[in-house]
């Protein structure tokens, strides 16, 4: 069990925050730099536990990575098809992104044998959604439950290009197949029912791969050759979401979030909060290394209920735990649907948020694919648990800012997975 964090209501929030680097982009920057020829420099990389897991795996495969704790990370890549066979099991920690994307990287490295594992949470998470299309390409992957759960073993093969139609919109599935396609002969494509986040397509193109996008279909032409780049990782909008909600629900608040990525495949949180009546201004739009970036200014507002589902979900799936907190403070009944994917995250986030917000006095109903939240009922501080889920921990801290009395969050330090500076920044902008 990790550390506990106690929080009492805030009088107001004010100040400027530079949120941590985008976790999704950080993973991809490290992987593509390791597969590129030459030395890449990555600024703004998230120094969280998950990207550290990715870096450790890539080092074990032969890449040289330095400066992970500094402002600039240097990666000397080995080149596509030239990874080294690791001497030990590759430990992915708690990172589902690391495991699913690394399966795509490793599957197409002929003759390379690797075993992949992770912590207890990661070993329980589904992997067949990635393993199945990779097997269609000719990958040899074994594991528990017929390859559906880690630990997994991969024997690299020369893969064949495929046209994969994904039953779900998943950036991790899409990215794994496209990464595998880098060494397959011809055009490898992934079609989704709804377009998922497109960081992989943007970054693959930046590193020199031929990437084609047509609606909800993305494709890469192999065999490819990647060349080292200098990159800057924008701020993570999933991390900014905690401040967008906190600044909305704590009275008399105003926060400026600088340098946040506003990739349109990720801005569902802005759409949802705007629909709820939030006062959010998008300022100083610009582009950084192929990714749209802006400053976000949020002021406190009276929120109202709305329905969140359908095509919004792939664009805000990681933000639903903190959106549930916003819904507790909104007038009316908020319905969150089409979000069954949250049951197979670091925790079952639907069950977890229903249980823990219920302990704080929220009127919340758990449904198979979502939540129904009756807002306007005062929250009262209590002992709650993060269930070792970083987004749950930080969402409960936001709830604690408006819950009467003291809220104590058990195992709160799991926030370091995606946002190591969260509690420090909270202390800086919080006016007791």
C-alpha positions in Angstrom: 0.0 0.0 0.0 1.4 3.4 -1.0 1.1 6.8 0.8 -2.2 8.5 1.8 -3.1 12.0 0.9 -5.5 14.2 2.9 -7.2 17.2 1.4 -9.8 19.8 2.7 -12.0 22.2 0.7 -10.3 25.0 -1.1 -11.5 28.6 -0.9 -10.3 29.2 -4.5 -7.7 28.1 -7.1 -5.5 30.6 -8.9 -2.2 30.6 -10.8 -0.5 29.2 -13.9 0.3 25.5 -14.4 2.6 23.8 -16.9 1.1 20.3 -17.0 3.3 17.2 -17.5 4.2 16.1 -21.0 1.7 14.0 -22.8 2.0 10.4 -21.8 0.8 8.9 -25.1 3.2 11.0 -27.1 6.1 10.3 -24.7 5.7 6.6 -25.2 5.7 7.0 -29.0 8.6 9.4 -29.0 10.8 7.0 -27.1 9.9 4.0 -29.2 10.3 5.7 -32.6 13.6 7.3 -31.5 14.9 3.9 -30.4 13.9 2.4 -33.9 15.4 5.4 -35.8 19.0 5.8 -37.1 21.0 8.4 -35.2 20.5 10.4 -32.0 17.1 12.0 -31.2 16.5 14.7 -28.6 13.2 14.8 -26.8 12.2 17.8 -24.8 9.3 17.8 -22.3 9.1 14.1 -22.0 6.8 12.9 -19.2 9.1 11.6 -16.4 6.3 9.4 -15.0 6.5 5.7 -14.2 4.9 4.5 -17.5 7.4 6.2 -19.8 10.2 5.0 -17.6 8.9 1.4 -18.2 9.1 2.1 -21.9 12.6 3.5 -21.6 13.8 0.5 -19.5 12.5 -2.0 -22.1 14.1 -0.1 -25.0 17.4 0.0 -23.2 17.2 -3.8 -22.7 16.7 -4.0 -26.5 19.9 -2.0 -27.3 18.8 1.6 -27.4 20.9 4.2 -25.5 18.7 6.5 -23.5 20.0 9.3 -21.2 18.7 12.3 -19.4 15.3 10.8 -18.5 15.1 13.1 -15.4 16.2 16.2 -17.2 14.7 18.7 -19.6 16.2 16.9 -22.7 16.2 13.1 -23.2 18.7 11.7 -25.7 18.0 8.5 -27.5 20.5 6.8 -29.8 18.5 4.4 -31.9 19.5 1.0 -33.2 17.5 1.2 -36.5 14.5 -0.8 -37.7 15.1 -4.5 -37.6 18.2 -4.2 -35.5 16.9 -4.6 -31.9 19.1 -6.7 -29.6 17.6 -9.8 -27.9 17.2 -9.0 -24.2 19.0 -11.0 -21.6 16.0 -11.0 -19.3 12.2 -10.7 -19.2 11.0 -7.2 -20.2 9.0 -5.7 -17.3 6.3 -3.2 -18.5 5.4 -2.2 -14.9 1.8 -0.9 -15.0 1.9 0.4 -18.5 -0.6 -1.1 -20.9 0.5 1.3 -23.7 4.1 0.0 -23.3 3.0 -3.7 -23.6 0.6 -3.3 -26.5 2.8 -1.1 -28.6 5.9 -3.1 -27.9 4.1 -6.2 -29.1 3.9 -4.5 -32.5 7.5 -3.4 -32.4 8.8 -6.9 -31.5 6.6 -9.0 -33.6 8.3 -8.0 -36.8 11.9 -8.4 -35.7 12.9 -11.8 -37.3 14.6 -14.2 -34.9 14.2 -12.0 -31.8 12.8 -13.8 -28.7 11.3 -11.7 -25.9 9.1 -12.4 -22.8 6.9 -9.5 -21.6 5.3 -9.1 -18.2 4.1 -6.4 -15.9 2.6 -5.8 -12.4 -0.5 -7.6 -11.1 -2.8 -5.0 -12.7 -1.2 -5.2 -16.1 -1.2 -9.0 -16.1 -5.0 -8.9 -15.7 -5.6 -6.6 -18.6 -6.7 -7.9 -22.1 -4.1 -8.2 -24.8 -5.9 -10.4 -27.4 -7.2 -7.2 -29.1 -3.6 -6.5 -30.2 -2.3 -10.1 -30.4 -5.1 -11.2 -32.8 -4.3 -8.7 -35.7 -0.6 -9.3 -35.2 -1.1 -13.0 -35.6 -3.0 -12.2 -38.8 0.3 -10.6 -40.0 2.2 -13.8 -39.2 3.3 -13.0 -35.6 4.1 -15.8 -33.2 2.9 -14.8 -29.8 2.1 -17.1 -26.8 0.7 -16.3 -23.4 -1.9 -17.0 -20.7 -5.5 -17.5 -22.0 -4.2 -18.2 -25.5 -2.3 -15.0 -25.6 -5.0 -12.9 -24.0 -3.1 -12.1 -20.8 0.5 -11.4 -19.8 3.1 -12.8 -19.4 3.5 -13.1 -23.2 6.3 -14.5 -25.3 7.1 -13.2 -28.8 9.3 -14.8 -31.5 9.9 -12.2 -34.2 9.0 -13.1 -37.8 8.9 -11.5 -41.2 5.4 -10.1 -41.2 3.0 -9.6 -44.1 1.0 -6.4 -44.7 -2.8 -6.7 -43.9 -5.9 -4.5 -44.1 -7.3 -4.8 -40.5 -10.8 -3.7 -39.6 -10.8 -3.1 -35.9 -14.1 -3.7 -34.1 -13.3 -0.9 -31.6 -11.7 2.5 -31.9 -8.4 2.0 -30.1 -5.2 4.0 -30.6 -3.2 1.2 -28.9 -4.5 -1.5 -31.3 -4.0 0.8 -34.3 -0.5 1.8 -33.2 0.6 -1.8 -32.6 -0.5 -2.8 -36.1 1.1 0.2 -37.7 4.4 -0.3 -35.8 4.4 -3.9 -37.0 3.8 -2.7 -40.5 7.0 -0.8 -40.6 8.9 -4.0 -41.4 6.2 -5.7 -43.5 6.3 -5.5 -47.3 3.6 -3.3 -48.7 0.8 -1.2 -47.2 -0.6 -2.1 -43.7 -3.8 -0.4 -42.9 -6.2 -0.2 -39.9 -9.8 0.9 -40.2 -11.8 1.9 -37.1 -15.5 2.6 -36.5 -14.6 6.0 -35.1 -11.2 7.7 -35.4 -9.0 7.2 -32.3 -6.2 9.5 -31.2 -3.7 9.9 -34.0 -0.4 10.6 -32.3 1.2 7.5 -33.9 0.4 8.6 -37.4 1.8 12.1 -36.8 5.0 10.9 -35.2 5.6 8.1 -37.7 5.4 10.7 -40.4 7.8 13.0 -38.5 10.4 10.2 -38.3 10.2 9.7 -42.1 7.6 6.8 -42.5 5.1 7.0 -45.4 1.7 7.3 -43.6 -1.6 7.6 -45.4 -4.8 8.7 -43.7 -8.3 8.5 -45.2 -11.2 9.1 -42.8 -11.0 6.5 -40.1 -8.4 4.4 -41.9 -4.7 4.9 -41.3 -1.9 3.0 -43.2 1.9 2.8 -43.2 4.1 1.5 -46.1 6.9 -0.9 -45.3 9.6 -1.6 -45.1 10.3 1.8 -43.7 13.4 3.7 -42.6 13.2 6.0 -39.6 15.6 8.9 -39.0 16.4 10.6 -35.7 14.5 13.8 -34.9 14.4 16.7 -32.4 11.0 16.7 -30.7 9.1 18.6 -28.0 6.3 16.8 -26.2 3.2 19.1 -25.5 1.4 19.2 -22.2 -1.0 16.3 -21.6 -4.7 17.3 -22.0 -5.6 14.2 -19.9 -3.6 15.8 -17.0 -5.0 19.3 -17.8 -8.5 17.7 -17.3 -8.0 17.6 -13.5 -7.4 21.4 -13.5 -10.2 22.1 -16.0 -12.7 20.4 -13.7 -11.1 21.8 -10.5 -11.1 25.3 -11.8 -14.7 24.9 -12.8 -16.1 23.6 -9.6 -14.1 25.5 -6.9 -15.7 29.0 -6.5 -13.9 32.1 -7.5 -11.2 30.2 -9.3 -9.1 31.0 -12.4 -6.3 28.9 -13.8 -4.1 29.2 -16.8 -2.8 25.9 -18.3 0.1 26.6 -20.6 1.3 24.6 -23.6 -1.4 21.9 -23.6 -1.8 19.6 -26.6 -5.2 20.2 -28.3 -5.0 17.5 -30.9 -8.7 17.2 -32.2 -8.7 13.4 -31.5 -8.1 14.3 -27.8 -10.3 17.3 -27.1 -13.5 15.6 -26.1 -12.9 16.9 -22.5 -13.2 20.4 -23.8 -16.4 19.6 -25.7 -18.0 17.8 -22.7 -17.2 20.5 -20.2 -18.3 23.3 -22.6 -21.6 21.4 -23.0 -21.9 21.4 -19.2 -21.5 25.2 -19.1 -17.8 25.5 -18.2 -16.0 28.7 -18.8 -12.9 27.6 -20.8 -11.0 29.8 -23.2 -8.5 28.3 -25.8 -5.7 30.9 -26.3 -2.5 31.2 -28.2 -3.0 28.3 -30.6 0.2 27.1 -32.3 1.9 23.9 -33.6 4.7 22.1 -31.9 6.4 19.2 -33.7 3.3 18.5 -35.8 0.9 18.6 -32.8 -1.5 21.5 -32.2 -0.9 23.2 -28.8 -2.7 26.0 -26.9 -3.0 27.7 -23.5 -6.3 26.9 -21.7 -7.8 29.4 -19.3 -10.6 28.1 -17.0 -12.8 30.1 -14.6 -15.3 28.8 -12.1 -18.8 28.3 -13.5 -22.2 26.8 -12.7 -22.3 23.4 -14.4 -25.3 21.7 -15.8 -25.8 18.0 -16.6 -25.4 16.5 -20.0 -25.1 13.1 -21.8 -21.6 11.9 -22.7 -21.4 9.0 -25.1 -21.0 7.9 -28.7 -18.3 9.4 -30.8 -17.1 11.5 -27.8 -15.9 8.5 -25.9 -12.7 7.7 -27.8 -11.8 11.4 -27.5 -12.2 11.6 -23.7 -12.1 8.0 -22.4 -9.2 8.8 -20.0 -11.0 11.8 -18.6 -14.2 10.1 -17.6 -13.2 9.6 -13.9 -12.7 13.4 -13.4 -15.8 14.2 -15.6 -17.7 12.1 -13.0 -16.5 14.5 -10.4 -17.7 17.5 -12.5 -21.1 15.7 -12.9 -21.4 15.5 -9.1 -21.3 19.3 -9.0 -23.6 19.9 -12.0 -27.3 20.6 -11.8 -29.3 17.7 -13.1 -28.7 14.1 -14.1 -25.6 13.4 -16.2 -25.5 10.1 -18.2 -22.2 8.6 -19.2 -22.6 5.7 -21.7 -20.7 3.6 -24.3 -17.8 3.6 -21.9 -17.4 -0.2 -21.0 -13.8 0.1 -22.0 -13.2 1.7 -18.6 -13.7 -1.7 -17.0 -10.4 -2.9 -18.3 -8.1 0.0 -17.4 -5.7 0.1 -14.4 -8.9 -0.5 -12.3 -12.5 -1.1 -13.3 -13.0 2.7 -13.4 -16.8 2.6 -13.6 -17.1 0.5 -10.5 -14.3 2.3 -8.7 -15.6 5.8 -9.3 -19.1 4.8 -8.4 -18.0 3.2 -5.2 -15.5 6.0 -4.1 -17.6 9.0 -5.0 -20.5 7.2 -3.3 -18.4 7.2 -0.1 -18.3 11.0 -0.5 -22.0 11.3 -0.7 -22.5 11.3 -4.5 -25.8 10.0 -5.9 -24.3 7.7 -8.6 -25.6 4.6 -10.3 -23.3 2.2 -12.0 -24.4 0.8 -15.4 -22.8 -1.9 -17.6 -21.3 0.7 -19.9 -21.3 3.9 -17.9 -22.7 5.9 -15.0 -25.7 8.0 -14.1 -24.9 10.8 -11.7 -27.5 13.0 -10.0 -25.7 16.2 -9.4 -26.2 18.9 -6.8 -25.9 16.7 -3.7 -23.2 18.1 -1.4 -20.0 16.0 -1.1 -18.7 15.2 2.4 -15.1 14.2 3.1 -14.4 10.5 3.9 -11.8 7.8 3.5 -11.5 6.7 -0.1 -9.2 4.4 -2.1 -7.4 4.9 -5.4 -7.3 1.2 -6.2 -3.7 1.9 -7.4 -5.2 3.8 -10.3 -3.5 7.1 -11.0 -6.5 8.8 -12.6 -8.8 7.7 -9.8 -6.4 9.1 -7.2 -6.2 12.5 -8.9 -10.0 12.6 -9.6 -10.7 12.0 -5.9 -8.3 14.8 -4.9 -10.3 17.1 -7.2 -13.5 15.9 -5.4 -11.9 16.6 -2.1 -11.5 20.3 -3.0 -15.3 20.7 -2.7 -16.1 18.0 -0.1 -16.9 19.3 3.4 -14.4 18.1 6.0 -11.3 16.0 5.2 -11.0 13.5 2.3 -8.2 11.0 2.8 -7.1 9.1 -0.3 -5.3 5.8 0.3 -2.5 4.8 -2.1 -2.5 8.3 -3.6 1.1 8.2 -4.8 0.1 6.1 -7.8 -0.4 9.5 -9.4 3.3 9.3 -10.4 2.4 6.9 -13.2 1.2 9.9 -15.3 1.6 13.1 -13.3 4.5 13.2 -10.8 4.1 16.9 -10.1 0.3 16.8 -9.4 0.2 17.2 -5.7 3.0 19.8 -5.7 1.1 21.9 -8.2 -2.1 21.4 -6.3 -0.5 22.9 -3.2 0.8 25.8 -5.2 -2.5 26.9 -6.7 -4.8 26.0 -3.8 -6.0 28.8 -1.6 -7.2 27.2 1.7 
